[in-house]
Amino acid sequence: MGPAFWISLVYFCASVVWITGSDWLLSVLFPQGFAILSMCKGWGFVLLTSLLLYVVLRREGARRDRVEAALRRTAIHDSLTGLLNRSCFLDVLGRALALSTRDGATLGVIFLDLDGFKMVNDRLGHTCGDQLLIEASGRIVERIRSSDSAARFGGDEFVMMVRGSAKGIDALAWRLVEAMRLPFRLDGDDIRISASAGVALFPEDGLTPAQLLIAADRAMYRGKADGRDRVGQTVPRALRSQGGCQEQG
């Protein structure tokens, strides 16, 4: 039984006492002013009723607001890390691409995967694994700007949407990889892992959220294939980079 029930019960009992016993008590104590006091008693009853209704409605409204806020947060954020979830990130990325199409601005997607996370999860348990994910997400948030967005896509995969130049986006991807090299304090031990990242740029690597995510994911796996703990490039950018090196040679 909630607070509203007990408040209503107390109010009911007080009302019965007030209605049945107050007239007799007032007539005994104030026989000459009984009529005036009886009228005041009626207005007091109305005031008390209004006040009680206000308290109950205010408490219920506050409870409903808390529930709605929790539901909105669950619908937008990953419950473990507090980062955006997949559906919200895709919506944010889609709107950002529309603005970049209009403005001609460069926008990048960084796909980051933790190397060796499964081993940590299997060896130390899911509690430590969750703590590692929380700390990893904190390191990501510390290194991106407020105008950028970060999401957990599930498991140990993180995706960032970054505005800026191609050089700046690549530099950020490397900073994120370097951040994951720092030890994680788990269950009293310093645990070291690494991370692999892939970068895809709009518009050269894709024009839609799906195209950019696929390109960044493939670039990340290219980095894993090259030895992990590094930033992989999309095929077009890798070819251009190789062509530039050959021309310089």
C-alpha positions in Angstrom: 0.0 0.0 0.0 1.4 3.3 -1.1 1.6 6.7 0.7 -1.7 7.8 -1.0 -3.6 5.0 0.8 -2.3 5.9 4.3 -2.9 9.6 3.7 -6.4 9.0 2.6 -7.1 6.7 5.6 -5.8 9.3 8.1 -7.8 11.9 6.4 -11.0 9.8 6.5 -10.6 9.1 10.2 -9.9 12.8 10.9 -12.9 13.8 8.8 -15.3 11.5 10.8 -14.0 12.9 14.1 -14.3 16.4 12.8 -17.8 16.1 11.4 -19.4 14.0 14.3 -17.6 15.5 17.3 -16.8 19.1 16.5 -20.3 20.5 16.7 -20.8 19.1 20.2 -17.4 20.3 21.4 -17.9 23.8 19.9 -21.4 24.1 21.4 -20.0 23.3 24.9 -16.9 25.5 24.7 -18.4 28.5 22.7 -22.2 28.4 23.1 -22.6 32.1 22.1 -20.4 31.9 18.9 -21.4 28.5 17.9 -23.1 29.6 14.6 -20.0 31.5 13.4 -17.6 28.7 14.4 -19.8 26.1 12.7 -19.5 28.1 9.4 -15.8 28.5 9.9 -15.6 24.7 10.5 -17.1 24.1 7.0 -14.6 26.4 5.3 -11.8 24.7 7.3 -13.0 21.4 6.0 -12.9 22.7 2.4 -9.4 24.1 2.9 -8.1 20.9 4.5 -9.5 18.9 1.6 -7.9 21.1 -1.0 -4.6 21.0 0.8 -4.7 17.2 1.0 -5.6 16.9 -2.6 -2.7 19.2 -3.6 -0.2 17.1 -1.5 -1.4 13.8 -3.0 -1.3 15.1 -6.6 2.1 16.7 -6.2 3.6 13.5 -4.8 2.0 11.4 -7.6 3.2 13.9 -10.2 6.8 13.8 -8.9 6.7 10.0 -8.9 5.4 10.0 -12.5 8.1 12.4 -13.6 10.8 10.2 -12.1 9.4 7.2 -13.9 9.2 9.0 -17.2 12.7 10.4 -16.9 14.0 6.8 -16.2 12.1 5.5 -19.3 13.5 8.3 -21.5 17.0 7.6 -20.3 16.6 3.9 -20.9 15.3 4.6 -24.4 18.3 6.9 -25.2 21.3 5.6 -23.2 23.1 2.3 -22.7 22.1 1.1 -19.3 25.6 0.0 -18.3 27.9 2.8 -19.6 25.5 5.8 -19.9 26.6 6.3 -23.5 24.1 6.6 -26.3 22.5 3.3 -27.4 22.5 2.1 -31.0 19.1 3.4 -32.0 19.7 6.9 -30.6 23.2 7.1 -32.1 21.8 6.2 -35.6 19.2 8.9 -35.2 21.9 11.5 -34.2 24.2 10.4 -37.0 21.5 10.7 -39.6 20.6 14.2 -38.5 24.3 15.1 -38.5 24.8 13.8 -42.0 21.9 15.9 -43.2 23.6 19.0 -41.8 27.0 18.0 -43.3 25.4 17.5 -46.7 24.0 21.0 -46.6 27.1 22.6 -45.2 29.7 20.5 -47.0 31.5 19.7 -43.7 33.6 16.7 -43.0 32.2 14.2 -40.5 33.9 11.0 -39.3 32.7 7.7 -37.7 35.2 5.9 -35.5 34.5 2.2 -34.7 36.5 1.0 -31.7 36.7 -2.6 -30.4 38.5 -3.8 -27.2 41.1 -6.4 -27.9 41.2 -9.2 -25.3 38.0 -8.2 -23.6 36.5 -11.7 -23.8 39.6 -13.1 -22.0 39.1 -10.6 -19.2 35.4 -11.4 -19.0 36.0 -15.2 -18.9 38.9 -15.0 -16.4 37.7 -12.3 -13.9 33.9 -12.6 -14.4 31.2 -10.4 -15.8 31.3 -7.9 -12.9 34.9 -7.0 -13.7 34.1 -7.1 -17.4 31.3 -4.6 -16.8 33.6 -2.4 -14.8 36.2 -2.4 -17.6 33.5 -1.3 -20.1 32.4 1.5 -17.8 35.9 2.8 -17.4 36.6 2.4 -21.1 33.5 4.5 -21.9 34.7 7.1 -19.4 38.1 7.4 -21.2 36.2 7.9 -24.5 34.0 10.6 -23.0 37.1 12.4 -21.6 38.7 12.6 -25.1 35.9 13.6 -27.3 34.3 17.1 -27.5 30.9 18.0 -26.3 29.8 18.4 -30.0 30.7 14.8 -30.7 28.7 11.7 -29.8 29.7 8.3 -28.5 27.7 5.1 -28.2 28.0 1.5 -27.1 26.9 -0.8 -29.8 26.9 -3.9 -27.7 29.5 -6.1 -26.1 32.9 -4.3 -26.3 32.1 -2.2 -29.4 32.0 1.6 -29.3 31.2 4.0 -32.0 31.9 7.8 -32.1 30.6 10.5 -34.5 33.2 13.2 -34.8 33.2 16.5 -36.6 36.4 18.1 -38.0 39.1 17.5 -40.5 40.2 14.1 -41.7 43.6 14.6 -40.0 41.9 15.6 -36.7 39.6 12.6 -36.8 42.4 10.2 -37.4 44.4 11.8 -34.5 41.4 11.3 -32.2 41.1 7.7 -33.2 44.8 7.1 -32.3 44.3 8.9 -28.9 41.4 6.6 -28.1 43.6 3.5 -29.0 46.4 4.9 -26.8 44.0 5.5 -23.9 43.0 1.9 -23.9 46.6 0.9 -23.4 46.6 2.3 -19.9 46.0 -0.3 -17.2 42.5 -0.9 -15.9 42.3 -1.5 -12.1 40.0 -4.5 -11.7 39.6 -6.7 -8.6 42.8 -5.3 -7.1 44.9 -6.0 -10.2 46.1 -3.8 -13.1 44.8 -5.4 -16.3 46.1 -4.3 -19.6 44.3 -4.7 -22.9 44.5 -2.9 -26.3 42.0 -1.6 -28.8 41.6 -1.5 -32.5 39.8 1.3 -34.3 38.6 2.0 -37.8 37.8 5.4 -39.3 35.3 6.2 -42.1 34.7 9.7 -43.4 31.7 11.4 -44.9 31.3 11.7 -47.9 34.2 9.8 -49.3 33.6 6.5 -47.5 29.8 6.6 -47.3 26.7 8.8 -47.6 24.4 7.1 -45.1 24.7 5.9 -41.5 24.7 2.3 -42.6 27.4 2.8 -45.2 29.7 4.7 -42.8 29.3 2.2 -40.0 30.1 -0.7 -42.4 33.1 1.1 -43.7 34.4 2.0 -40.2 33.8 -1.6 -39.0 35.7 -3.0 -42.0 38.6 -0.6 -41.4 38.7 -1.6 -37.7 39.0 -5.3 -38.7 41.7 -4.3 -41.1 43.6 -2.9 -38.2 43.1 -6.1 -36.2 44.4 -8.1 -39.1 47.5 -5.9 -39.2 48.3 -6.7 -35.6 45.7 -5.0 -33.4 46.3 -2.0 -31.2 46.1 0.4 -34.1 43.8 2.4 -36.4 42.7 0.8 -39.6 41.8 2.7 -42.7 39.1 2.2 -45.3 40.2 0.7 -48.6 39.9 3.9 -50.6 42.0 5.9 -48.1 44.5 3.1 -47.8 45.0 3.0 -51.5 45.4 6.8 -51.7 47.9 6.6 -48.9 49.9 4.0 -50.7 49.7 6.0 -53.9 51.1 9.0 -52.1 54.0 7.0 -50.7 54.8 5.6 -54.1 54.8 9.1 -55.6 57.1 10.4 -52.9 59.4 7.4 -53.4 
